[in-house]
Amino acid sequence: MQRKRRIIIGMLAAGIILSVIVLWIVSPNENISSHGFGKEHFLSAYDARRESLFNATEIMPAVESLPANEGMIYQYKKTPWIFPLWYAETMLLAVTYDDETFADELDEINNNYDDLPETVTISVVPGERGQTTASAYFSIHSYDFRIIETGDAGTPKEFGMIAVSKEKRKIVYLYFYDFDLDRITPPMSTFITRHFNYLW
């Protein structure tokens, strides 16, 4: 009797879990686009996503505020952790400029973010002694990144980044949010590759 009851409870639990997964995958909401599971690439959706995603407006610029440019690439992505009920959300906006505009925008970024801390917290695991920190600056190929604190949660749960490639005349704005995340495992290049589908 006890064994039969455990089997029934196990089957019910498995059914509930499967139902949640199926509903999450097929649900026709704004997080699912024709580009795939938990992704969004249409620039027309950018401003609405920027306004709705926690503190994204602190780092992600409004499209109308940007100067004339040679092209923009937008990406929103959900990255699940083992089970889809827990996931990270990210935004990316890459803007390409001509030489003169790129120089002007780079000067503005340097003026706005010239007093960033040299390190940021990348681990706040309960029970560990102190907090683990890492440099707020790193590079991937021609892109130089700087991590910018946003919102109240702070790194590693929530933060923005700006990546600049002088070689490609590109400025990339990035936003990350996952309130359940307690640790980022270095190197940052691996973290970026996992959460942002972009050819750096």
N, C-alpha and C positions, 0 to 999 in steps of 0.2 A: 504493500500500500504506500509506504513512504517512498519507495523507488518510483512508483508510478506517478506520485504527486510531483516529485522532483523533475521527472521527464516532462510532465505537462507544463510546469512552471518554466522550465528551460525552453520549451517550444514557444510558449507565449512571449518570453523575453526576446527570443530570436526573431519572432514575427514583428514585434514592436520595433526592434532595431532595424530590420530590413525595410519596414514601412517608412521609417524616418529617412533612411538613406535614399529610397526611391523618390519620395516626395521632394527631398532636397535637390535631387538631380533633375527631375522633370518639371519642377515648379516653374511656371512661365513668369518669373519675376525679373527685375532689372539686372540681377546679378548674372543671369545666363544670357549669352548672346550667341549668334550664329558662329562665333569664333571658338566656342568650346566651353567646357565646364568651368563655371566661376570666373569667366573673363569678359572683358568689355573693351572694345577698341575704337568705337565710333566717337569722333571728336565732338559730335553734337550732344553726346551724353556727359561730357566732361564737367560742365559747370554745375549741373544738378548733383553729380557725384561729389564734387568738391564741397558743395554746401552741406551735403548730408552725412559725410564720413567724418564723424567726431571732430578733431581739430585740424583737418586738412587745410583749411583756409589760412592757417598760420604760415604755411610753407608753399602751398600750391597757388600760383598766381591766377587771377581771373584772365581769361583769354583776351577780353577787350582791353586789359591793362598792358598787354605786351605790344612792343613796337612792331613795325612791319618786318616780316621774316620770310625765309625761303621755304619754310615747311615746319609742320608740327606732327609729332607722333604721340598718341595718348594710349595709356594702358591702365586698366583696373584689373586686379586679380585677387582671387581667394586662394590661399594655400592651406589645405587641410592638414591637421596633425593626426595621423593614424585614423581617427574617427571624425567624420565630417562635422560633428557638432562643435568642434573646436578648430578654429582656423585663424589665419592671419589675413589681414586685408591690406592691400597696397595700391598706391597710385603712382603713375609716372607720366611726366610730360616732357618730351624732348623737343627743343626748339633750335632750328638752324638759322644763323644770321649771315649777312654779308660782313666783310671785314670791319667796316666802320661801326655798324650797329653792334656787332659782337664786342668790340672794344668798349663801347659805351656801357653796355649791359654788364660787362665784367667789372668795370669800375664801380658801378652801382652796387653790385653784389659785394665787392670787397669793402666798400664803405659801410654797408649795412651789417656785415658779419665779420668785421675786423677784430672784434673783441671776444671771439668764441673761446671757451675753455679748451685747454690742450687735450684733456681726457674726458671720457664719458663712461658711465657705469654700464657694464655689459652683463653683470650677474648680480641678482638680488635673491638668490636661492635661500629660503628660510632655513635656519640652522647653521648656515655657513658663517665663518668668522669674517665680519666686514663685508665689503663689496669689492668686486673685481672690476677694474677699469681698463680701458684701452684708449689708444689715440683717437681723437676726433677726426683725424685726417688720414686718408689712405688713397691708394691709386689702383686703377684697373686699366691696363694698357695706356691709352692716351688720356684717360679721364682722371682728374683729380677730384676726390670727394671730400666734403666736409659735413660732419653730422651736426644737426641743429636741433636742440631740445624743443619740443612742442607739447602743449597741453599740460595737464597736472601729473599724469602717470610717469612721464619721463622714460629714458632708456632703461632697460631694453624693451619696455612694453609699447612705447610710442615715441616716435621721433621723425624729423624730416631730414632730408639730405639735399645738397646741391652738388652736382657733378659737372665739371667743366672740361671740355676738350678744345684746347687752342688749335690743335692740328685740324680738327673737323669743324671748328667754329660752332660748336654745339654747347648749349646749356641745358642740363637735365634736372628737373625738379622731381624729388621722390618723397613719398610719405608712407610710413609703416605704422600699423596698429595691430597689437595682439595683447589684450589685457592679461591673458593667461601665461604669457611668456616670461620666464624668470632668468633665462640665460641665453646669450648669443655665444656660440662656440666659434672662436677664430679659426681661419682668417675671415675677414669681412667679405672678401671676394666670393667665398663660397655662399655666404648668407645672401649676398646680392644676387648671385646667379639663381639661387633657389626661389627667391621671391619676386624677381623682376625679369620678365622675358624680354631682354633687350640685348642687342649685339654691341657689346662695349668695344 
